Amino acid sequence: MARARKFYESVLGLKPNAPLKSENPHWVEYDIGSSPQWLPSQDGPSVALEVEDFDTAVATLRQHNVPIIIGLLELPSCHMAAVRP
């Protein structure tokens, strides 16, 4: 939980959408939007984020030693990387 929160909050800059009521919560919710095309997976959660500057985002991930498990892909419609926090 601590590793996931560090990634989502320190690397991605997300903020919890409600005050945490415990010093050691079992879950944290981040309001990042929704899409009916992306349903939960048995392999764990996933999320796609659009960024203004892909190269800067990748540099930030590397600065925080976040493993890039797929990519860096330059597709006709977008640039993409999959990471595992």
Distance bins in CASP14 RR format, pairs under 12 A and 6 or more apart:
PFRMAT RR
TARGET T0000
AUTHOR 0000-0000-0000
RMODE 2
METHOD distances of the structure
MODEL  1
1 7 0 0 0 0 0 1 0 0 0 0 0
1 8 0 0 0 0 0 1 0 0 0 0 0
1 9 0 0 0 0 0 1 0 0 0 0 0
1 20 0 0 0 0 0 1 0 0 0 0 0
1 22 0 0 0 0 0 1 0 0 0 0 0
1 23 0 0 0 0 0 1 0 0 0 0 0
1 24 1 0 0 1 0 0 0 0 0 0 0
1 25 1 0 0 1 0 0 0 0 0 0 0
1 26 1 0 0 1 0 0 0 0 0 0 0
1 27 1 0 0 1 0 0 0 0 0 0 0
1 28 1 0 0 1 0 0 0 0 0 0 0
1 85 0 0 0 0 0 1 0 0 0 0 0
2 8 0 0 0 0 0 1 0 0 0 0 0
2 9 0 0 0 0 0 1 0 0 0 0 0
2 10 0 0 0 0 0 1 0 0 0 0 0
2 23 0 0 0 0 0 1 0 0 0 0 0
2 24 0 0 0 0 1 0 0 0 0 0 0
2 25 0 0 0 0 0 1 0 0 0 0 0
2 28 0 0 0 0 0 1 0 0 0 0 0
2 85 0 0 0 0 0 1 0 0 0 0 0
3 9 0 0 0 0 0 1 0 0 0 0 0
3 10 0 0 0 0 0 1 0 0 0 0 0
3 11 0 0 0 0 0 1 0 0 0 0 0
3 64 0 0 0 0 0 1 0 0 0 0 0
3 65 0 0 0 0 0 1 0 0 0 0 0
3 66 0 0 0 0 0 1 0 0 0 0 0
3 67 0 0 0 0 0 1 0 0 0 0 0
3 84 0 0 0 0 0 1 0 0 0 0 0
3 85 1 0 0 1 0 0 0 0 0 0 0
4 10 0 0 0 0 0 1 0 0 0 0 0
4 11 0 0 0 0 0 1 0 0 0 0 0
4 12 0 0 0 0 0 1 0 0 0 0 0
4 14 0 0 0 0 0 1 0 0 0 0 0
4 16 0 0 0 0 0 1 0 0 0 0 0
4 25 0 0 0 0 0 1 0 0 0 0 0
4 26 0 0 0 0 0 1 0 0 0 0 0
4 27 0 0 0 0 1 0 0 0 0 0 0
4 28 0 0 0 0 1 0 0 0 0 0 0
4 30 0 0 0 0 0 1 0 0 0 0 0
4 44 0 0 0 0 0 1 0 0 0 0 0
4 45 0 0 0 0 1 0 0 0 0 0 0
4 47 0 0 0 0 0 1 0 0 0 0 0
4 66 0 0 0 0 0 1 0 0 0 0 0
4 84 0 0 0 0 0 1 0 0 0 0 0
4 85 1 0 1 0 0 0 0 0 0 0 0
5 11 0 0 0 0 0 1 0 0 0 0 0
5 12 0 0 0 0 0 1 0 0 0 0 0
5 13 0 0 0 0 0 1 0 0 0 0 0
5 14 0 0 0 0 1 0 0 0 0 0 0
5 15 0 0 0 0 0 1 0 0 0 0 0
5 16 0 0 0 0 1 0 0 0 0 0 0
5 20 0 0 0 0 1 0 0 0 0 0 0
5 23 0 0 0 0 0 1 0 0 0 0 0
5 24 0 0 0 0 0 1 0 0 0 0 0
5 25 0 0 0 0 1 0 0 0 0 0 0
5 26 0 0 0 0 0 1 0 0 0 0 0
5 27 0 0 0 0 0 1 0 0 0 0 0
5 28 1 0 0 1 0 0 0 0 0 0 0
5 29 0 0 0 0 0 1 0 0 0 0 0
5 30 0 0 0 0 1 0 0 0 0 0 0
5 85 0 0 0 0 1 0 0 0 0 0 0
6 12 0 0 0 0 0 1 0 0 0 0 0
6 13 0 0 0 0 0 1 0 0 0 0 0
6 14 0 0 0 0 0 1 0 0 0 0 0
6 28 0 0 0 0 0 1 0 0 0 0 0
6 64 0 0 0 0 1 0 0 0 0 0 0
6 65 0 0 0 0 0 1 0 0 0 0 0
6 66 0 0 0 0 0 1 0 0 0 0 0
6 85 1 0 0 1 0 0 0 0 0 0 0
7 13 0 0 0 0 1 0 0 0 0 0 0
7 14 0 0 0 0 1 0 0 0 0 0 0
7 28 0 0 0 0 0 1 0 0 0 0 0
7 30 0 0 0 0 0 1 0 0 0 0 0
7 45 0 0 0 0 0 1 0 0 0 0 0
7 47 0 0 0 0 0 1 0 0 0 0 0
7 60 0 0 0 0 0 1 0 0 0 0 0
7 61 0 0 0 0 1 0 0 0 0 0 0
7 64 1 0 0 1 0 0 0 0 0 0 0
7 65 0 0 0 0 0 1 0 0 0 0 0
7 66 1 0 0 1 0 0 0 0 0 0 0
7 67 0 0 0 0 0 1 0 0 0 0 0
7 83 0 0 0 0 1 0 0 0 0 0 0
7 84 0 0 0 0 1 0 0 0 0 0 0
7 85 1 1 0 0 0 0 0 0 0 0 0
8 14 1 0 1 0 0 0 0 0 0 0 0
8 15 0 0 0 0 1 0 0 0 0 0 0
8 16 0 0 0 0 1 0 0 0 0 0 0
8 17 0 0 0 0 0 1 0 0 0 0 0
8 27 0 0 0 0 0 1 0 0 0 0 0
8 28 1 0 0 1 0 0 0 0 0 0 0
8 29 0 0 0 0 0 1 0 0 0 0 0
8 30 1 0 0 1 0 0 0 0 0 0 0
8 31 0 0 0 0 0 1 0 0 0 0 0
8 32 0 0 0 0 1 0 0 0 0 0 0
8 45 0 0 0 0 0 1 0 0 0 0 0
8 47 0 0 0 0 1 0 0 0 0 0 0
8 49 0 0 0 0 0 1 0 0 0 0 0
8 64 0 0 0 0 0 1 0 0 0 0 0
8 66 0 0 0 0 0 1 0 0 0 0 0
8 83 0 0 0 0 0 1 0 0 0 0 0
8 85 1 0 0 1 0 0 0 0 0 0 0
9 15 1 0 0 1 0 0 0 0 0 0 0
9 16 1 0 0 1 0 0 0 0 0 0 0
9 20 0 0 0 0 0 1 0 0 0 0 0
9 28 0 0 0 0 1 0 0 0 0 0 0
9 30 0 0 0 0 1 0 0 0 0 0 0
9 64 0 0 0 0 0 1 0 0 0 0 0
9 85 0 0 0 0 0 1 0 0 0 0 0
10 60 0 0 0 0 1 0 0 0 0 0 0
10 61 0 0 0 0 0 1 0 0 0 0 0
10 63 0 0 0 0 0 1 0 0 0 0 0
10 64 1 0 0 1 0 0 0 0 0 0 0
10 65 0 0 0 0 0 1 0 0 0 0 0
10 66 0 0 0 0 0 1 0 0 0 0 0
10 85 0 0 0 0 0 1 0 0 0 0 0
11 49 0 0 0 0 0 1 0 0 0 0 0
11 51 0 0 0 0 0 1 0 0 0 0 0
11 57 0 0 0 0 1 0 0 0 0 0 0
11 58 0 0 0 0 0 1 0 0 0 0 0
11 59 0 0 0 0 0 1 0 0 0 0 0
11 60 1 0 0 1 0 0 0 0 0 0 0
11 61 1 0 0 1 0 0 0 0 0 0 0
11 62 0 0 0 0 0 1 0 0 0 0 0
11 63 0 0 0 0 1 0 0 0 0 0 0
11 64 1 0 1 0 0 0 0 0 0 0 0
11 65 0 0 0 0 1 0 0 0 0 0 0
11 66 1 0 0 1 0 0 0 0 0 0 0
11 67 0 0 0 0 0 1 0 0 0 0 0
11 83 0 0 0 0 1 0 0 0 0 0 0
11 85 1 0 0 1 0 0 0 0 0 0 0
12 30 0 0 0 0 1 0 0 0 0 0 0
12 32 0 0 0 0 1 0 0 0 0 0 0
12 47 0 0 0 0 1 0 0 0 0 0 0
12 49 1 0 0 1 0 0 0 0 0 0 0
12 51 0 0 0 0 1 0 0 0 0 0 0
12 57 0 0 0 0 1 0 0 0 0 0 0
12 60 0 0 0 0 1 0 0 0 0 0 0
12 61 0 0 0 0 1 0 0 0 0 0 0
12 64 0 0 0 0 1 0 0 0 0 0 0
12 66 0 0 0 0 1 0 0 0 0 0 0
12 83 0 0 0 0 1 0 0 0 0 0 0
12 85 0 0 0 0 1 0 0 0 0 0 0
13 30 0 0 0 0 1 0 0 0 0 0 0
13 32 0 0 0 0 0 1 0 0 0 0 0
13 49 0 0 0 0 0 1 0 0 0 0 0
13 51 0 0 0 0 0 1 0 0 0 0 0
13 57 0 0 0 0 0 1 0 0 0 0 0
13 60 0 0 0 0 1 0 0 0 0 0 0
13 64 0 0 0 0 0 1 0 0 0 0 0
14 28 0 0 0 0 1 0 0 0 0 0 0
14 29 0 0 0 0 0 1 0 0 0 0 0
14 30 1 0 1 0 0 0 0 0 0 0 0
14 31 0 0 0 0 1 0 0 0 0 0 0
14 32 1 0 0 1 0 0 0 0 0 0 0
14 33 0 0 0 0 0 1 0 0 0 0 0
14 47 0 0 0 0 1 0 0 0 0 0 0
14 49 0 0 0 0 1 0 0 0 0 0 0
14 85 0 0 0 0 0 1 0 0 0 0 0
15 28 0 0 0 0 1 0 0 0 0 0 0
15 29 0 0 0 0 0 1 0 0 0 0 0
15 30 1 0 0 1 0 0 0 0 0 0 0
15 31 0 0 0 0 1 0 0 0 0 0 0
15 32 0 0 0 0 0 1 0 0 0 0 0
16 22 0 0 0 0 0 1 0 0 0 0 0
16 25 0 0 0 0 1 0 0 0 0 0 0
16 27 0 0 0 0 0 1 0 0 0 0 0
16 28 1 0 1 0 0 0 0 0 0 0 0
16 29 1 0 0 1 0 0 0 0 0 0 0
16 30 1 0 0 1 0 0 0 0 0 0 0
16 31 0 0 0 0 1 0 0 0 0 0 0
16 32 0 0 0 0 0 1 0 0 0 0 0
17 27 0 0 0 0 0 1 0 0 0 0 0
17 28 0 0 0 0 1 0 0 0 0 0 0
17 29 1 0 1 0 0 0 0 0 0 0 0
17 30 1 0 0 1 0 0 0 0 0 0 0
17 31 1 0 1 0 0 0 0 0 0 0 0
17 32 0 0 0 0 1 0 0 0 0 0 0
17 33 0 0 0 0 0 1 0 0 0 0 0
18 25 0 0 0 0 0 1 0 0 0 0 0
18 27 0 0 0 0 0 1 0 0 0 0 0
18 28 0 0 0 0 1 0 0 0 0 0 0
18 29 1 0 0 1 0 0 0 0 0 0 0
18 30 0 0 0 0 0 1 0 0 0 0 0
18 31 0 0 0 0 1 0 0 0 0 0 0
19 25 0 0 0 0 0 1 0 0 0 0 0
19 28 0 0 0 0 0 1 0 0 0 0 0
19 29 0 0 0 0 0 1 0 0 0 0 0
20 26 0 0 0 0 0 1 0 0 0 0 0
20 27 0 0 0 0 1 0 0 0 0 0 0
20 28 1 0 0 1 0 0 0 0 0 0 0
20 29 0 0 0 0 1 0 0 0 0 0 0
20 30 0 0 0 0 0 1 0 0 0 0 0
21 27 0 0 0 0 0 1 0 0 0 0 0
21 28 0 0 0 0 0 1 0 0 0 0 0
22 28 0 0 0 0 0 1 0 0 0 0 0
27 45 0 0 0 0 0 1 0 0 0 0 0
29 45 0 0 0 0 0 1 0 0 0 0 0
30 45 0 0 0 0 0 1 0 0 0 0 0
30 47 0 0 0 0 1 0 0 0 0 0 0
30 49 0 0 0 0 0 1 0 0 0 0 0
31 47 0 0 0 0 0 1 0 0 0 0 0
32 38 0 0 0 0 0 1 0 0 0 0 0
32 45 0 0 0 0 0 1 0 0 0 0 0
32 46 0 0 0 0 0 1 0 0 0 0 0
32 47 1 0 0 1 0 0 0 0 0 0 0
32 48 0 0 0 0 1 0 0 0 0 0 0
32 49 1 0 0 1 0 0 0 0 0 0 0
32 50 0 0 0 0 0 1 0 0 0 0 0
33 47 0 0 0 0 1 0 0 0 0 0 0
33 48 0 0 0 0 0 1 0 0 0 0 0
33 49 0 0 0 0 0 1 0 0 0 0 0
33 50 0 0 0 0 0 1 0 0 0 0 0
34 40 0 0 0 0 0 1 0 0 0 0 0
34 47 0 0 0 0 0 1 0 0 0 0 0
34 48 0 0 0 0 0 1 0 0 0 0 0
35 46 0 0 0 0 0 1 0 0 0 0 0
35 47 0 0 0 0 1 0 0 0 0 0 0
35 48 0 0 0 0 1 0 0 0 0 0 0
35 49 0 0 0 0 0 1 0 0 0 0 0
35 50 0 0 0 0 0 1 0 0 0 0 0
37 46 0 0 0 0 0 1 0 0 0 0 0
37 48 0 0 0 0 1 0 0 0 0 0 0
38 44 0 0 0 0 0 1 0 0 0 0 0
38 45 0 0 0 0 1 0 0 0 0 0 0
38 46 1 0 0 1 0 0 0 0 0 0 0
38 47 1 0 0 1 0 0 0 0 0 0 0
38 48 1 0 0 1 0 0 0 0 0 0 0
38 49 0 0 0 0 0 1 0 0 0 0 0
39 45 0 0 0 0 0 1 0 0 0 0 0
39 46 0 0 0 0 0 1 0 0 0 0 0
40 46 0 0 0 0 1 0 0 0 0 0 0
40 47 0 0 0 0 0 1 0 0 0 0 0
41 47 0 0 0 0 0 1 0 0 0 0 0
43 69 0 0 0 0 0 1 0 0 0 0 0
43 82 0 0 0 0 0 1 0 0 0 0 0
43 84 0 0 0 0 0 1 0 0 0 0 0
44 84 0 0 0 0 0 1 0 0 0 0 0
44 85 0 0 0 0 0 1 0 0 0 0 0
45 84 0 0 0 0 0 1 0 0 0 0 0
45 85 0 0 0 0 0 1 0 0 0 0 0
46 69 0 0 0 0 0 1 0 0 0 0 0
46 70 0 0 0 0 0 1 0 0 0 0 0
46 82 0 0 0 0 1 0 0 0 0 0 0
46 83 0 0 0 0 0 1 0 0 0 0 0
46 84 0 0 0 0 1 0 0 0 0 0 0
46 85 0 0 0 0 0 1 0 0 0 0 0
47 82 0 0 0 0 0 1 0 0 0 0 0
47 83 0 0 0 0 0 1 0 0 0 0 0
47 85 0 0 0 0 0 1 0 0 0 0 0
48 78 0 0 0 0 1 0 0 0 0 0 0
48 80 0 0 0 0 1 0 0 0 0 0 0
48 81 0 0 0 0 0 1 0 0 0 0 0
48 82 0 0 0 0 1 0 0 0 0 0 0
48 83 0 0 0 0 0 1 0 0 0 0 0
49 57 0 0 0 0 1 0 0 0 0 0 0
49 60 0 0 0 0 0 1 0 0 0 0 0
49 61 0 0 0 0 0 1 0 0 0 0 0
49 78 0 0 0 0 0 1 0 0 0 0 0
49 80 0 0 0 0 0 1 0 0 0 0 0
49 81 0 0 0 0 0 1 0 0 0 0 0
49 82 0 0 0 0 0 1 0 0 0 0 0
49 83 0 0 0 0 0 1 0 0 0 0 0
50 57 0 0 0 0 1 0 0 0 0 0 0
50 77 0 0 0 0 0 1 0 0 0 0 0
50 78 0 0 0 0 1 0 0 0 0 0 0
50 79 0 0 0 0 0 1 0 0 0 0 0
50 80 0 0 0 0 0 1 0 0 0 0 0
51 57 1 0 1 0 0 0 0 0 0 0 0
51 58 0 0 0 0 1 0 0 0 0 0 0
51 59 0 0 0 0 0 1 0 0 0 0 0
51 60 0 0 0 0 1 0 0 0 0 0 0
51 61 0 0 0 0 0 1 0 0 0 0 0
51 78 0 0 0 0 0 1 0 0 0 0 0
51 79 0 0 0 0 1 0 0 0 0 0 0
51 80 0 0 0 0 0 1 0 0 0 0 0
51 81 0 0 0 0 0 1 0 0 0 0 0
52 79 0 0 0 0 0 1 0 0 0 0 0
53 59 0 0 0 0 1 0 0 0 0 0 0
53 60 0 0 0 0 1 0 0 0 0 0 0
53 79 0 0 0 0 0 1 0 0 0 0 0
54 60 0 0 0 0 0 1 0 0 0 0 0
54 61 0 0 0 0 0 1 0 0 0 0 0
54 71 0 0 0 0 0 1 0 0 0 0 0
54 72 0 0 0 0 1 0 0 0 0 0 0
54 73 0 0 0 0 0 1 0 0 0 0 0
54 74 0 0 0 0 1 0 0 0 0 0 0
54 75 0 0 0 0 0 1 0 0 0 0 0
54 78 0 0 0 0 1 0 0 0 0 0 0
54 79 1 0 1 0 0 0 0 0 0 0 0
54 80 0 0 0 0 1 0 0 0 0 0 0
54 81 0 0 0 0 1 0 0 0 0 0 0
55 61 0 0 0 0 0 1 0 0 0 0 0
55 62 0 0 0 0 0 1 0 0 0 0 0
55 72 0 0 0 0 1 0 0 0 0 0 0
55 74 0 0 0 0 0 1 0 0 0 0 0
55 79 0 0 0 0 1 0 0 0 0 0 0
55 81 0 0 0 0 0 1 0 0 0 0 0
56 62 0 0 0 0 0 1 0 0 0 0 0
56 63 0 0 0 0 0 1 0 0 0 0 0
56 79 0 0 0 0 0 1 0 0 0 0 0
57 63 0 0 0 0 0 1 0 0 0 0 0
57 64 0 0 0 0 0 1 0 0 0 0 0
57 66 0 0 0 0 0 1 0 0 0 0 0
57 68 0 0 0 0 0 1 0 0 0 0 0
57 72 0 0 0 0 0 1 0 0 0 0 0
57 79 0 0 0 0 1 0 0 0 0 0 0
57 80 0 0 0 0 0 1 0 0 0 0 0
57 81 0 0 0 0 1 0 0 0 0 0 0
57 83 0 0 0 0 0 1 0 0 0 0 0
58 64 0 0 0 0 0 1 0 0 0 0 0
58 66 0 0 0 0 1 0 0 0 0 0 0
58 68 1 0 0 1 0 0 0 0 0 0 0
58 71 0 0 0 0 1 0 0 0 0 0 0
58 72 1 0 0 1 0 0 0 0 0 0 0
58 73 0 0 0 0 0 1 0 0 0 0 0
58 74 0 0 0 0 0 1 0 0 0 0 0
58 79 0 0 0 0 1 0 0 0 0 0 0
58 80 0 0 0 0 0 1 0 0 0 0 0
58 81 1 0 0 1 0 0 0 0 0 0 0
58 82 0 0 0 0 0 1 0 0 0 0 0
58 83 0 0 0 0 1 0 0 0 0 0 0
59 66 0 0 0 0 0 1 0 0 0 0 0
59 68 0 0 0 0 0 1 0 0 0 0 0
59 72 0 0 0 0 0 1 0 0 0 0 0
59 81 0 0 0 0 0 1 0 0 0 0 0
60 66 0 0 0 0 1 0 0 0 0 0 0
60 68 0 0 0 0 0 1 0 0 0 0 0
60 81 0 0 0 0 0 1 0 0 0 0 0
60 83 0 0 0 0 0 1 0 0 0 0 0
61 67 0 0 0 0 1 0 0 0 0 0 0
61 68 1 0 0 1 0 0 0 0 0 0 0
61 69 0 0 0 0 0 1 0 0 0 0 0
61 71 0 0 0 0 0 1 0 0 0 0 0
61 72 0 0 0 0 0 1 0 0 0 0 0
61 81 1 0 0 1 0 0 0 0 0 0 0
61 82 0 0 0 0 0 1 0 0 0 0 0
61 83 1 0 1 0 0 0 0 0 0 0 0
61 84 0 0 0 0 0 1 0 0 0 0 0
61 85 0 0 0 0 1 0 0 0 0 0 0
62 68 1 0 0 1 0 0 0 0 0 0 0
62 72 0 0 0 0 0 1 0 0 0 0 0
62 81 0 0 0 0 0 1 0 0 0 0 0
62 83 0 0 0 0 0 1 0 0 0 0 0
64 83 0 0 0 0 1 0 0 0 0 0 0
64 85 0 0 0 0 1 0 0 0 0 0 0
65 83 0 0 0 0 0 1 0 0 0 0 0
65 84 0 0 0 0 0 1 0 0 0 0 0
65 85 0 0 0 0 0 1 0 0 0 0 0
66 81 0 0 0 0 1 0 0 0 0 0 0
66 82 0 0 0 0 0 1 0 0 0 0 0
66 83 1 0 1 0 0 0 0 0 0 0 0
66 84 1 0 0 1 0 0 0 0 0 0 0
66 85 1 0 0 1 0 0 0 0 0 0 0
67 81 0 0 0 0 0 1 0 0 0 0 0
67 82 0 0 0 0 1 0 0 0 0 0 0
67 83 1 0 0 1 0 0 0 0 0 0 0
67 84 1 0 1 0 0 0 0 0 0 0 0
67 85 0 0 0 0 1 0 0 0 0 0 0
68 80 0 0 0 0 0 1 0 0 0 0 0
68 81 1 0 1 0 0 0 0 0 0 0 0
68 82 1 0 0 1 0 0 0 0 0 0 0
68 83 1 0 1 0 0 0 0 0 0 0 0
68 84 0 0 0 0 1 0 0 0 0 0 0
68 85 0 0 0 0 0 1 0 0 0 0 0
69 80 0 0 0 0 0 1 0 0 0 0 0
69 81 0 0 0 0 1 0 0 0 0 0 0
69 82 1 0 1 0 0 0 0 0 0 0 0
69 83 1 0 0 1 0 0 0 0 0 0 0
69 84 1 0 1 0 0 0 0 0 0 0 0
69 85 0 0 0 0 0 1 0 0 0 0 0
70 80 1 0 0 1 0 0 0 0 0 0 0
70 81 1 0 0 1 0 0 0 0 0 0 0
70 82 1 1 0 0 0 0 0 0 0 0 0
70 83 0 0 0 0 1 0 0 0 0 0 0
70 84 0 0 0 0 1 0 0 0 0 0 0
71 78 0 0 0 0 0 1 0 0 0 0 0
71 79 0 0 0 0 1 0 0 0 0 0 0
71 80 1 0 0 1 0 0 0 0 0 0 0
71 81 1 0 1 0 0 0 0 0 0 0 0
71 82 1 0 0 1 0 0 0 0 0 0 0
71 83 0 0 0 0 1 0 0 0 0 0 0
72 78 0 0 0 0 0 1 0 0 0 0 0
72 79 1 0 0 1 0 0 0 0 0 0 0
72 80 1 0 0 1 0 0 0 0 0 0 0
72 81 1 0 1 0 0 0 0 0 0 0 0
72 82 0 0 0 0 1 0 0 0 0 0 0
72 83 0 0 0 0 0 1 0 0 0 0 0
73 79 1 0 0 1 0 0 0 0 0 0 0
73 80 1 0 1 0 0 0 0 0 0 0 0
73 81 1 0 0 1 0 0 0 0 0 0 0
73 82 0 0 0 0 1 0 0 0 0 0 0
74 80 0 0 0 0 1 0 0 0 0 0 0
74 81 0 0 0 0 0 1 0 0 0 0 0
75 81 0 0 0 0 0 1 0 0 0 0 0
END
